[in-house]
Amino acid sequence: MNYDQFFTDAVDALRRERRYRTFADIERNAQRFPRATWHSPGGPREITVWCSNDYLGMGSHPDVVEAMRETALKRGAGAGGTRNISGNSHEIVLLERELADLHGKDAGLVFTSGYVSNETGISTIVKLIPDCVVISDELNHNSMIAGVRMGGRQKAIFRHNDLDHLEELLQAAGNRPKLIVFESVYSMDGDIAPIAAICDLAERYGAMTYLDEVHAVGMYGPRGAGVAERDGVMHRVDVIEGTLGKAFGVVGGYLTGSRVVMDAVRSYAPGFIFTTALPPAIAAAATASVRHLKHSTKEREGQRAQVAKVKAALAAAGLPQMDTPTHIIPIMVGDAKACKAACDVLLTEHSIYIQPINYPTVPRGTERLRITPTPFHDDKLIAQLAEALTDVWSRLDLPRVRDAGHERRTVAMGTAPIAMPIAGG
Amino acid sequence: MNYDQFFTDAVDALRRERRYRTFADIERNAQRFPRATWHSPGGPREITVWCSNDYLGMGSHPDVVEAMRETALKRGAGAGGTRNISGNSHEIVLLERELADLHGKDAGLVFTSGYVSNETGISTIVKLIPDCVVISDELNHNSMIAGVRMGGRQKAIFRHNDLDHLEELLQAAGNRPKLIVFESVYSMDGDIAPIAAICDLAERYGAMTYLDEVHAVGMYGPRGAGVAERDGVMHRVDVIEGTLGKAFGVVGGYLTGSRVVMDAVRSYAPGFIFTTALPPAIAAAATASVRHLKHSTKEREGQRAQVAKVKAALAAAGLPQMDTPTHIIPIMVGDAKACKAACDVLLTEHSIYIQPINYPTVPRGTERLRITPTPFHDDKLIAQLAEALTDVWSRLDLPRVRDAGHERRTVAMGTAPIAMPIAGG
């Protein structure tokens, strides 16, 4: 049996569809964020990263870095075990308290990643609710889809942010228990869910709510707890999921909620129980970041200012950005090959790194660049970006302004040999 | 709808079955490993940890800690993105090369945890092999079972380390593609798979092999690549999975294998694609650990010596240890309540921390203590351990020596409300 052939065929299929991915080999420079060294085929080169999820540059914040360094020295590099078997560090206990406080909940629970928190969190929650119907936004992240699937309950998918359709599905589920699963900021389009209205419906129809705020924590709300905090509805959401790996600048994921829900997930979720805990140094760095962003608004304000400037510069240049109410700025290209070519020219000739976003992360025909300005992308870098993009758009003869706001994704799932739901990678 | 009641019921069920878990709140002391501070209900107390998976104390090794600290300073606390979108740090690229070299394979692939590497790795591999039958050891870790389930292929479970049964199942699968999924060191019983004989069968019946060496990497073989290296059969295994979170002392998991298999998993595995990469500081610390243990045998030799001394001391004391060929020393208690009580007395009165191992991690009636001596558990600590255990066994009137070697687990799966397969948490 020639097993290698199966894998060769699978990889060849990606190449044929022009969606074989090559990872850029990057050395971040914490002292000069968002500058980095790219290990290009021709040797190391300095570049500017414009596509990081370290949205506020907190990964380079001195308090965060120092917490990591100091804790590594005192506690060592790892946790040494699962949470149950010697890996429950004091630092992770403190982090969970900090996160519970951030979201105004009883308790928090830390996972090795946001992906795992969604996958094992959602699946465990729905397994513990007899006869539960899961009602899920069609653009939910792959990790949430994985959690819904693994939960094995009946599911109903509502059209993206469509309250009427959500209400229909809630009605159709009748008196059965229901879990509404949704995000606040959708990462590829940069749009925001109507959280308050979803909570209204949840209350009217007796549904429990599970909200993913991974692209919003640290960024929105007076203490950086997310869009639900900003909108004054945090207390109406049952479970809030977040990440320590984006605006908080470290790594890991978490849930917050009532004591009993967190205790049940802690006690039953395989992806929580049977895995080594995050190192104390990671937990301490994350705690430092969360604490800092609870009190400091400088980063959020700085970022908002630079996001507005980037949007203005792109508009002035006639580039087809999607109109978003968030920090995420997609620029439409609409073709996989052109999208990759644009990114290659940006990187090799302008030393600007923006990863092409192609299918299956977004549907075919909506291939795009996705720009995420931080407070550290100063006016000079913004001017360079606009100039570089203008050059690339001219050289490759890419489409200019059109009604990019209408280019919203529709659901595109499934491709041989494995169906890969959209969003995020 | 009173959702909280569902979760309260689930937690109450665990309490009734005496398997509600309380995590000990621990501060490791990197300078004085395996000493730690326990945040007890009565305040902080110094204890000795005897149940860590940091088997060689590498989490406290100066090279490992310094690599983490230096890289955090230079590169910041996090990766800033998925592997595809700006998170592919040079440090993680170097780590993957180091791991490929360790196992004598073309390529390595790093995941956020060993759990994730098994779950998304196995499921992706079997999905890419049309009509694959998965043939899996009955005592495989929860993460492997999760991977097999998620893969959605037909599966066949062979009795633990039973070559005749494995051969039967291989024959029964006929000409269909087959993946044999197994571990080298089984973590709760401390026994070892007949890897060479399994490879013989795999070759005879044209099966691909997937071997989990998480409890063996760093520990066995001349360069610490695991039992397959020790047995001279590493080149005969197709995919070797390992962890950076046990003997290597950090956190994270990985696969190694042929270039095309790694490339296919890299390109198709959702749990790899849609998640933030491990921080550069974690990757650098892991690389330092792997490199050190490739050349240094001091840690392995020191550990083996201390393991032998612990086994001798327990035998002299007439304590019912299971006879194992590995570094894992289970002591049988055989009752959940007594097991917990023994651990409580050890901790509160002898300042010795050994987590009780109860159902569902092991089958009911085989509850045990699980001791993992490191090279840093010196002779004085071993004497204290034997004395403390003798005291506890007398006070609680626990069973003394019997033929503990026959107390091997049998498969015990499934319990309301969620089935939790055995091993590891």
HADDOCK unambig.tbl for C-alpha pairs under 7 A between the chains (distance, minus, plus):
assign (segid A and resid 1 and name CA) (segid B and resid 206 and name CA) 5.83 0.50 0.50
assign (segid A and resid 4 and name CA) (segid B and resid 260 and name CA) 6.76 0.50 0.50
assign (segid A and resid 4 and name CA) (segid B and resid 261 and name CA) 6.87 0.50 0.50
assign (segid A and resid 6 and name CA) (segid B and resid 128 and name CA) 6.49 0.50 0.50
assign (segid A and resid 6 and name CA) (segid B and resid 129 and name CA) 5.92 0.50 0.50
assign (segid A and resid 7 and name CA) (segid B and resid 128 and name CA) 6.62 0.50 0.50
assign (segid A and resid 7 and name CA) (segid B and resid 260 and name CA) 6.05 0.50 0.50
assign (segid A and resid 7 and name CA) (segid B and resid 261 and name CA) 5.71 0.50 0.50
assign (segid A and resid 7 and name CA) (segid B and resid 264 and name CA) 5.75 0.50 0.50
assign (segid A and resid 8 and name CA) (segid B and resid 260 and name CA) 6.03 0.50 0.50
assign (segid A and resid 10 and name CA) (segid B and resid 264 and name CA) 6.61 0.50 0.50
assign (segid A and resid 11 and name CA) (segid B and resid 264 and name CA) 5.70 0.50 0.50
assign (segid A and resid 23 and name CA) (segid B and resid 83 and name CA) 6.63 0.50 0.50
assign (segid A and resid 23 and name CA) (segid B and resid 84 and name CA) 5.25 0.50 0.50
assign (segid A and resid 23 and name CA) (segid B and resid 88 and name CA) 6.32 0.50 0.50
assign (segid A and resid 24 and name CA) (segid B and resid 88 and name CA) 6.39 0.50 0.50
assign (segid A and resid 25 and name CA) (segid B and resid 88 and name CA) 5.61 0.50 0.50
assign (segid A and resid 25 and name CA) (segid B and resid 89 and name CA) 5.84 0.50 0.50
assign (segid A and resid 25 and name CA) (segid B and resid 90 and name CA) 5.44 0.50 0.50
assign (segid A and resid 26 and name CA) (segid B and resid 88 and name CA) 6.00 0.50 0.50
assign (segid A and resid 26 and name CA) (segid B and resid 89 and name CA) 4.79 0.50 0.50
assign (segid A and resid 26 and name CA) (segid B and resid 90 and name CA) 5.38 0.50 0.50
assign (segid A and resid 27 and name CA) (segid B and resid 75 and name CA) 6.95 0.50 0.50
assign (segid A and resid 27 and name CA) (segid B and resid 89 and name CA) 5.54 0.50 0.50
assign (segid A and resid 27 and name CA) (segid B and resid 90 and name CA) 5.51 0.50 0.50
assign (segid A and resid 28 and name CA) (segid B and resid 75 and name CA) 5.07 0.50 0.50
assign (segid A and resid 29 and name CA) (segid B and resid 74 and name CA) 6.03 0.50 0.50
assign (segid A and resid 29 and name CA) (segid B and resid 75 and name CA) 5.17 0.50 0.50
assign (segid A and resid 30 and name CA) (segid B and resid 73 and name CA) 6.84 0.50 0.50
assign (segid A and resid 30 and name CA) (segid B and resid 74 and name CA) 5.37 0.50 0.50
assign (segid A and resid 30 and name CA) (segid B and resid 75 and name CA) 4.69 0.50 0.50
assign (segid A and resid 30 and name CA) (segid B and resid 76 and name CA) 4.95 0.50 0.50
assign (segid A and resid 31 and name CA) (segid B and resid 74 and name CA) 6.96 0.50 0.50
assign (segid A and resid 51 and name CA) (segid B and resid 85 and name CA) 6.82 0.50 0.50
assign (segid A and resid 51 and name CA) (segid B and resid 86 and name CA) 6.54 0.50 0.50
assign (segid A and resid 52 and name CA) (segid B and resid 80 and name CA) 5.42 0.50 0.50
assign (segid A and resid 52 and name CA) (segid B and resid 81 and name CA) 5.79 0.50 0.50
assign (segid A and resid 52 and name CA) (segid B and resid 86 and name CA) 5.79 0.50 0.50
assign (segid A and resid 53 and name CA) (segid B and resid 80 and name CA) 5.18 0.50 0.50
assign (segid A and resid 53 and name CA) (segid B and resid 81 and name CA) 5.34 0.50 0.50
assign (segid A and resid 54 and name CA) (segid B and resid 80 and name CA) 4.68 0.50 0.50
assign (segid A and resid 59 and name CA) (segid B and resid 76 and name CA) 5.03 0.50 0.50
assign (segid A and resid 59 and name CA) (segid B and resid 77 and name CA) 4.74 0.50 0.50
assign (segid A and resid 59 and name CA) (segid B and resid 78 and name CA) 5.46 0.50 0.50
assign (segid A and resid 60 and name CA) (segid B and resid 76 and name CA) 4.56 0.50 0.50
assign (segid A and resid 60 and name CA) (segid B and resid 77 and name CA) 6.49 0.50 0.50
assign (segid A and resid 64 and name CA) (segid B and resid 77 and name CA) 6.93 0.50 0.50
assign (segid A and resid 65 and name CA) (segid B and resid 72 and name CA) 6.09 0.50 0.50
assign (segid A and resid 65 and name CA) (segid B and resid 73 and name CA) 6.37 0.50 0.50
assign (segid A and resid 65 and name CA) (segid B and resid 76 and name CA) 6.12 0.50 0.50
assign (segid A and resid 65 and name CA) (segid B and resid 77 and name CA) 5.66 0.50 0.50
assign (segid A and resid 69 and name CA) (segid B and resid 69 and name CA) 4.83 0.50 0.50
assign (segid A and resid 69 and name CA) (segid B and resid 72 and name CA) 6.91 0.50 0.50
assign (segid A and resid 72 and name CA) (segid B and resid 65 and name CA) 6.08 0.50 0.50
assign (segid A and resid 72 and name CA) (segid B and resid 69 and name CA) 6.91 0.50 0.50
assign (segid A and resid 73 and name CA) (segid B and resid 30 and name CA) 6.83 0.50 0.50
assign (segid A and resid 73 and name CA) (segid B and resid 65 and name CA) 6.35 0.50 0.50
assign (segid A and resid 74 and name CA) (segid B and resid 29 and name CA) 6.01 0.50 0.50
assign (segid A and resid 74 and name CA) (segid B and resid 30 and name CA) 5.37 0.50 0.50
assign (segid A and resid 74 and name CA) (segid B and resid 31 and name CA) 6.96 0.50 0.50
assign (segid A and resid 75 and name CA) (segid B and resid 27 and name CA) 6.92 0.50 0.50
assign (segid A and resid 75 and name CA) (segid B and resid 28 and name CA) 5.05 0.50 0.50
assign (segid A and resid 75 and name CA) (segid B and resid 29 and name CA) 5.15 0.50 0.50
assign (segid A and resid 75 and name CA) (segid B and resid 30 and name CA) 4.68 0.50 0.50
assign (segid A and resid 76 and name CA) (segid B and resid 30 and name CA) 4.94 0.50 0.50
assign (segid A and resid 76 and name CA) (segid B and resid 59 and name CA) 5.01 0.50 0.50
assign (segid A and resid 76 and name CA) (segid B and resid 60 and name CA) 4.55 0.50 0.50
assign (segid A and resid 76 and name CA) (segid B and resid 65 and name CA) 6.12 0.50 0.50
assign (segid A and resid 77 and name CA) (segid B and resid 59 and name CA) 4.72 0.50 0.50
assign (segid A and resid 77 and name CA) (segid B and resid 60 and name CA) 6.48 0.50 0.50
assign (segid A and resid 77 and name CA) (segid B and resid 64 and name CA) 6.93 0.50 0.50
assign (segid A and resid 77 and name CA) (segid B and resid 65 and name CA) 5.66 0.50 0.50
assign (segid A and resid 77 and name CA) (segid B and resid 249 and name CA) 6.51 0.50 0.50
assign (segid A and resid 77 and name CA) (segid B and resid 250 and name CA) 5.26 0.50 0.50
assign (segid A and resid 78 and name CA) (segid B and resid 59 and name CA) 5.45 0.50 0.50
assign (segid A and resid 78 and name CA) (segid B and resid 245 and name CA) 6.71 0.50 0.50
assign (segid A and resid 78 and name CA) (segid B and resid 249 and name CA) 5.42 0.50 0.50
assign (segid A and resid 78 and name CA) (segid B and resid 250 and name CA) 4.13 0.50 0.50
assign (segid A and resid 78 and name CA) (segid B and resid 251 and name CA) 6.01 0.50 0.50
assign (segid A and resid 80 and name CA) (segid B and resid 52 and name CA) 5.41 0.50 0.50
assign (segid A and resid 80 and name CA) (segid B and resid 53 and name CA) 5.16 0.50 0.50
assign (segid A and resid 80 and name CA) (segid B and resid 54 and name CA) 4.67 0.50 0.50
assign (segid A and resid 80 and name CA) (segid B and resid 245 and name CA) 6.75 0.50 0.50
assign (segid A and resid 80 and name CA) (segid B and resid 246 and name CA) 6.32 0.50 0.50
assign (segid A and resid 80 and name CA) (segid B and resid 249 and name CA) 6.48 0.50 0.50
assign (segid A and resid 81 and name CA) (segid B and resid 52 and name CA) 5.78 0.50 0.50
assign (segid A and resid 81 and name CA) (segid B and resid 53 and name CA) 5.34 0.50 0.50
assign (segid A and resid 82 and name CA) (segid B and resid 425 and name CA) 5.91 0.50 0.50
assign (segid A and resid 83 and name CA) (segid B and resid 23 and name CA) 6.63 0.50 0.50
assign (segid A and resid 84 and name CA) (segid B and resid 23 and name CA) 5.25 0.50 0.50
assign (segid A and resid 84 and name CA) (segid B and resid 425 and name CA) 6.26 0.50 0.50
assign (segid A and resid 85 and name CA) (segid B and resid 51 and name CA) 6.83 0.50 0.50
assign (segid A and resid 85 and name CA) (segid B and resid 355 and name CA) 5.71 0.50 0.50
assign (segid A and resid 85 and name CA) (segid B and resid 425 and name CA) 6.71 0.50 0.50
assign (segid A and resid 86 and name CA) (segid B and resid 51 and name CA) 6.53 0.50 0.50
assign (segid A and resid 86 and name CA) (segid B and resid 52 and name CA) 5.78 0.50 0.50
assign (segid A and resid 88 and name CA) (segid B and resid 23 and name CA) 6.30 0.50 0.50
assign (segid A and resid 88 and name CA) (segid B and resid 24 and name CA) 6.38 0.50 0.50
assign (segid A and resid 88 and name CA) (segid B and resid 25 and name CA) 5.61 0.50 0.50
assign (segid A and resid 88 and name CA) (segid B and resid 26 and name CA) 6.01 0.50 0.50
assign (segid A and resid 89 and name CA) (segid B and resid 25 and name CA) 5.83 0.50 0.50
assign (segid A and resid 89 and name CA) (segid B and resid 26 and name CA) 4.78 0.50 0.50
assign (segid A and resid 89 and name CA) (segid B and resid 27 and name CA) 5.54 0.50 0.50
assign (segid A and resid 90 and name CA) (segid B and resid 25 and name CA) 5.42 0.50 0.50
assign (segid A and resid 90 and name CA) (segid B and resid 26 and name CA) 5.37 0.50 0.50
assign (segid A and resid 90 and name CA) (segid B and resid 27 and name CA) 5.52 0.50 0.50
assign (segid A and resid 112 and name CA) (segid B and resid 112 and name CA) 6.89 0.50 0.50
assign (segid A and resid 115 and name CA) (segid B and resid 275 and name CA) 5.88 0.50 0.50
assign (segid A and resid 127 and name CA) (segid B and resid 418 and name CA) 6.93 0.50 0.50
assign (segid A and resid 128 and name CA) (segid B and resid 6 and name CA) 6.49 0.50 0.50
assign (segid A and resid 128 and name CA) (segid B and resid 7 and name CA) 6.62 0.50 0.50
assign (segid A and resid 128 and name CA) (segid B and resid 417 and name CA) 6.60 0.50 0.50
assign (segid A and resid 129 and name CA) (segid B and resid 6 and name CA) 5.92 0.50 0.50
assign (segid A and resid 142 and name CA) (segid B and resid 274 and name CA) 6.97 0.50 0.50
assign (segid A and resid 206 and name CA) (segid B and resid 1 and name CA) 5.83 0.50 0.50
assign (segid A and resid 245 and name CA) (segid B and resid 78 and name CA) 6.70 0.50 0.50
assign (segid A and resid 245 and name CA) (segid B and resid 80 and name CA) 6.76 0.50 0.50
assign (segid A and resid 245 and name CA) (segid B and resid 276 and name CA) 6.54 0.50 0.50
assign (segid A and resid 246 and name CA) (segid B and resid 80 and name CA) 6.32 0.50 0.50
assign (segid A and resid 249 and name CA) (segid B and resid 77 and name CA) 6.51 0.50 0.50
assign (segid A and resid 249 and name CA) (segid B and resid 78 and name CA) 5.41 0.50 0.50
assign (segid A and resid 249 and name CA) (segid B and resid 80 and name CA) 6.48 0.50 0.50
assign (segid A and resid 250 and name CA) (segid B and resid 77 and name CA) 5.25 0.50 0.50
assign (segid A and resid 250 and name CA) (segid B and resid 78 and name CA) 4.10 0.50 0.50
assign (segid A and resid 251 and name CA) (segid B and resid 78 and name CA) 5.99 0.50 0.50
assign (segid A and resid 251 and name CA) (segid B and resid 278 and name CA) 6.95 0.50 0.50
assign (segid A and resid 251 and name CA) (segid B and resid 279 and name CA) 6.97 0.50 0.50
assign (segid A and resid 260 and name CA) (segid B and resid 4 and name CA) 6.77 0.50 0.50
assign (segid A and resid 260 and name CA) (segid B and resid 7 and name CA) 6.06 0.50 0.50
assign (segid A and resid 260 and name CA) (segid B and resid 8 and name CA) 6.03 0.50 0.50
assign (segid A and resid 261 and name CA) (segid B and resid 4 and name CA) 6.86 0.50 0.50
assign (segid A and resid 261 and name CA) (segid B and resid 7 and name CA) 5.71 0.50 0.50
assign (segid A and resid 264 and name CA) (segid B and resid 7 and name CA) 5.74 0.50 0.50
assign (segid A and resid 264 and name CA) (segid B and resid 10 and name CA) 6.60 0.50 0.50
assign (segid A and resid 264 and name CA) (segid B and resid 11 and name CA) 5.68 0.50 0.50
assign (segid A and resid 273 and name CA) (segid B and resid 425 and name CA) 5.14 0.50 0.50
assign (segid A and resid 274 and name CA) (segid B and resid 142 and name CA) 6.98 0.50 0.50
assign (segid A and resid 274 and name CA) (segid B and resid 424 and name CA) 5.49 0.50 0.50
assign (segid A and resid 274 and name CA) (segid B and resid 425 and name CA) 4.26 0.50 0.50
assign (segid A and resid 275 and name CA) (segid B and resid 115 and name CA) 5.87 0.50 0.50
assign (segid A and resid 275 and name CA) (segid B and resid 425 and name CA) 6.81 0.50 0.50
assign (segid A and resid 276 and name CA) (segid B and resid 245 and name CA) 6.53 0.50 0.50
assign (segid A and resid 278 and name CA) (segid B and resid 251 and name CA) 6.95 0.50 0.50
assign (segid A and resid 279 and name CA) (segid B and resid 251 and name CA) 6.97 0.50 0.50
assign (segid A and resid 355 and name CA) (segid B and resid 85 and name CA) 5.72 0.50 0.50
assign (segid A and resid 417 and name CA) (segid B and resid 128 and name CA) 6.64 0.50 0.50
assign (segid A and resid 418 and name CA) (segid B and resid 127 and name CA) 6.96 0.50 0.50
assign (segid A and resid 424 and name CA) (segid B and resid 274 and name CA) 5.51 0.50 0.50
assign (segid A and resid 425 and name CA) (segid B and resid 82 and name CA) 5.92 0.50 0.50
assign (segid A and resid 425 and name CA) (segid B and resid 84 and name CA) 6.24 0.50 0.50
assign (segid A and resid 425 and name CA) (segid B and resid 85 and name CA) 6.71 0.50 0.50
assign (segid A and resid 425 and name CA) (segid B and resid 273 and name CA) 5.15 0.50 0.50
assign (segid A and resid 425 and name CA) (segid B and resid 274 and name CA) 4.29 0.50 0.50
assign (segid A and resid 425 and name CA) (segid B and resid 275 and name CA) 6.82 0.50 0.50
